[in-house]
Amino acid sequence: MLQAGITPQFAVGDFDSLTASEFGQVKRRVAELHTAKPEKDETDTEMAVRLAFKAGAARVRLIGATGGRLDHFLSNLFLPTELRFQNWTEQIEMLDAQNWVQFYRGGTHELPAQPDYPYLGIVPLTGIERLNIAGAKYPLKDWSSMTPFSWASNEFLGQQPVTISWQSGIVAVVYSRDRNGQQTDN
């Protein structure tokens, strides 16, 4: 973040992937530092999210949490399903150059069209009952499953919102776009 010109309010983690010089920059430029041993029972991201909400954050946006190692991405993706984070599920989001991910608990949710993100993925992360997708290019009616699944590459119909509903469980909504204007077909 520092290389991108962003100075966070606080930095969290074991910092084991930084060189001594890089860690020195963090210590000099970030006012509040929360360090942990590399051997701990939560990831650096989980620790940061927990501390952010404890400090009174209304929303936590994880930037860059989708790139790099696949095991780290999956840990970040499933973070809002953990019991200790479920009070904040709908206040956590992830953002990268192509994707904006929001998380929702069971109920009815209206998703406004996003001009910068023409594609929409609906991804149940937990068991789910009676998922409905209305107002999208590919509607869905009363789908249920006990395992995670990805309803990918759906699309908005112009500026019309998409409505999703289900009885219980947690869903990730992925607004996405292709890289550099390229269209892909999965």
C-alpha positions in Angstrom: 0.0 0.0 0.0 2.8 2.4 0.8 4.2 1.9 -2.7 0.8 2.9 -4.1 0.9 6.1 -2.0 -1.7 4.9 0.5 -0.8 5.3 4.2 -3.2 3.1 6.3 -4.4 4.2 9.8 -2.9 1.0 11.1 -0.9 -2.0 9.9 -1.6 -5.5 11.0 0.1 -8.9 10.7 3.3 -10.9 11.2 5.0 -9.0 8.3 7.0 -12.2 7.6 6.9 -11.6 3.8 8.6 -8.1 4.1 12.3 -7.5 4.0 13.9 -5.7 6.9 14.0 -2.5 4.9 10.3 -2.7 3.9 9.3 -3.4 7.5 11.3 -0.4 8.5 9.3 1.8 6.1 6.1 0.5 7.6 7.2 1.2 11.1 8.2 4.8 10.1 5.2 5.7 8.1 2.2 3.9 9.8 1.1 5.4 13.1 -0.3 2.3 14.7 1.3 -1.2 14.3 -0.3 -4.4 15.4 2.3 -7.2 15.1 1.7 -10.9 15.6 3.8 -14.1 15.6 3.7 -16.0 12.3 2.3 -19.0 14.1 -1.2 -17.9 15.1 -4.8 -19.1 14.9 -5.9 -16.4 12.5 -4.7 -15.0 9.2 -3.3 -11.5 9.0 -6.5 -10.5 7.1 -8.8 -12.0 9.7 -6.8 -10.1 12.4 -7.1 -6.8 10.4 -10.8 -7.2 9.8 -11.5 -8.0 13.5 -9.4 -5.0 14.7 -11.1 -2.7 12.1 -14.6 -3.5 13.3 -13.4 -3.4 17.0 -12.1 0.1 16.2 -15.6 1.1 14.9 -15.3 0.7 11.2 -18.7 0.8 9.4 -17.4 -1.1 6.4 -14.2 -3.0 5.6 -13.0 -3.1 2.0 -10.3 -5.7 1.3 -8.1 -4.5 -1.6 -5.9 -7.0 -3.3 -7.4 -9.9 -1.4 -8.1 -11.8 -4.5 -4.7 -12.0 -6.1 -1.6 -14.0 -5.4 -1.9 -17.3 -3.6 -5.1 -19.3 -4.1 -5.2 -20.5 -0.5 -5.1 -16.9 0.7 -7.9 -15.9 -1.7 -10.1 -18.8 -0.5 -9.5 -17.9 3.1 -10.5 -14.3 2.3 -13.5 -15.3 0.3 -14.9 -17.5 3.1 -14.0 -15.1 5.9 -17.6 -13.6 6.1 -19.0 -17.1 6.6 -17.0 -17.6 9.8 -19.2 -17.4 12.9 -17.1 -14.7 14.5 -17.5 -12.4 11.5 -21.2 -13.1 10.7 -22.4 -9.9 12.5 -20.4 -8.0 9.9 -21.0 -10.2 6.8 -22.8 -7.5 4.8 -20.2 -4.8 5.8 -17.2 -6.7 4.3 -16.3 -6.3 0.6 -13.3 -7.1 -1.6 -12.1 -5.1 -4.5 -9.5 -5.6 -7.3 -8.9 -4.4 -10.8 -11.7 -6.6 -12.3 -14.0 -7.6 -9.4 -16.1 -6.1 -6.6 -17.3 -8.7 -4.2 -20.1 -8.1 -1.6 -21.5 -10.6 0.9 -25.2 -11.1 1.9 -27.2 -13.1 4.4 -30.5 -14.8 3.5 -33.4 -12.5 2.5 -34.2 -10.4 -0.5 -31.6 -8.0 -1.9 -31.8 -5.6 -4.8 -28.5 -5.3 -6.7 -28.3 -2.0 -8.7 -26.7 -2.2 -12.2 -23.1 -1.1 -12.1 -22.0 0.5 -15.4 -18.3 -0.4 -14.7 -19.2 -4.0 -14.0 -21.4 -5.6 -16.7 -21.2 -9.2 -15.3 -22.7 -10.6 -12.2 -21.8 -13.8 -10.3 -24.0 -15.2 -7.5 -21.9 -17.5 -5.4 -23.5 -19.4 -2.5 -20.7 -19.9 0.0 -22.8 -22.0 2.4 -25.7 -24.3 2.2 -28.6 -22.3 0.7 -32.3 -22.8 0.3 -34.5 -21.5 -2.5 -32.2 -19.1 -4.3 -34.0 -16.9 -6.8 -32.4 -14.5 -9.4 -34.8 -12.2 -11.1 -34.3 -9.3 -13.6 -31.0 -10.8 -14.9 -30.2 -12.2 -18.3 -30.2 -15.7 -16.7 -33.0 -16.0 -14.1 -33.1 -18.8 -11.5 -36.0 -20.2 -9.5 -35.9 -22.0 -6.2 -32.4 -23.5 -6.4 -31.1 -25.2 -3.3 -27.8 -26.9 -2.4 -25.8 -27.8 0.6 -22.4 -27.1 -1.1 -20.8 -23.9 -2.4 -21.5 -23.2 -6.1 -20.9 -20.3 -8.6 -23.6 -19.0 -10.8 -21.1 -17.0 -13.0 -21.3 -14.8 -16.0 -24.8 -13.5 -15.5 -25.6 -10.0 -16.8 -27.7 -7.0 -16.0 -30.4 -6.1 -18.5 -29.6 -2.4 -19.1 -29.9 -0.3 -16.0 -32.5 -2.6 -14.4 -31.6 -3.9 -11.0 -31.3 -7.6 -10.3 -33.2 -9.1 -7.3 -31.8 -12.1 -5.5 -33.6 -13.9 -2.6 -33.1 -17.0 -0.6 -34.1 -18.3 2.8 -30.8 -18.9 4.6 -27.1 -19.1 4.1 -24.5 -16.6 2.9 -23.9 -15.5 -0.7 -21.1 -13.6 -2.4 -22.2 -11.3 -5.1 -19.4 -10.7 -7.7 -19.6 -7.7 -9.9 -17.0 -8.2 -12.6 -15.5 -6.9 -15.8 -13.1 -8.2 -18.4 -9.5 -7.0 -18.4 -8.8 -4.1 -20.8 -12.2 -4.3 -22.5 -11.7 -7.9 -23.7 -14.7 -10.1 -23.6 -14.3 -13.7 -22.5 -16.8 -16.5 -22.6 -16.5 -19.3 -20.0 
